[in-house]
Amino acid sequence: MDVFLVGHATDRTGGTGVTVVLFPKGAVAGCDVRGGAPGTRETDLLDTACFMEEVHAIVLTGGSAFGLAAADGVMGYCEKHGWGFDTGWGVVPIVPAACLFDLAVGDSRARPGPAMGMKACEAAGPLEESPMGNVGAGTGASIGKYSDPKRAMKSGLGWSSIEWGHVRVSAVMAVNAFGAAKDESGGLLAGARNAEGTLLSPAEALMEGEPPVSWGRNTTLGVVVTNAALTKAQCRRVAMEGQDGYADALFPVHTRFDGDTLFCVSAGQEPADPLRVGFLARMAVAGAIRSAVRSASSAYGLAGLAGPPLP
């Protein structure tokens, strides 16, 4: 696969952070938004009817809409390295971004900005060296807001890679979901808990309990990167099919309280059937979501599967 880099900037005190995926050589990208409460920047450029064919970075950020300012720092980093669209009057880096709501944990006044975006770029390295859990855009992430938000669990950032022959598909996911996480067999992995610490069924809680008050407090964000040679339209289709991985690992999903957004980036020239790439994307996304949940440590009064136990 052509080189792509992943970096994080983390504010554990504030409970927020930024994750950036860099494409120094530029890459073709598409995007699919399924949630009812998205916060995004530059995603319109990824529409197949629009002129721009390459992106140079993608930003996943906490801080709600305030955090989208982190993309300014990423643009500055890319410009400094000469990565961007050549306008004839200098390069303009194309940096789509999406945000999640983490203001309810840590310090609600702590929001990623240009400095954190720049810091994430400076820390970027190979995906295989990237940490998981309470880092980057997953720092303040939580899961299971379909009951009292205080009963939610800690979630985070995760990644997963799958290879089939010469084709490789990787997914980087920041999981801040309204629903519960499901394991590989469909059982509950993490979500809202009762006073005894037992996981609550989302179906029972939503159908029998009080209506949730978790408006806009959610969103699962992700970037799928493949070495398969795809067009802009094919990237969009793979992103759409990759969203099935959300449904495999989360329930309920794509609600009006979520801003679920998935990018797909073609960063290579390996011949491949887009249908197979979409299938691999689905598996990589589901795997990365589960990794994000399993690697999350307890924080901000929320229990994480990676511990330690809350007092």
Secondary structure by P-SEA (a helix, b strand, c coil): ccbbbbbbccccccccbbbbbbbccbbbbcccccccccccccccccccccccccccccccccccccccaaaaaaaaaaaaaccccccccbbbbbcccccccccccccccccccaaaaaaaaaaccccccccccccccccccccccccccccbbbbbbbbbbbbcccbbbbbbbbccccbbbbcccccccccccccccccccaaaaaaccccccccccbbbbbbbbbcccccaaaaaaaaaaaaaaaaaccccccccccbbbbbbbbcccccccaaaaaaaaaaaaaaaaaaaaaacccccccccccccccc
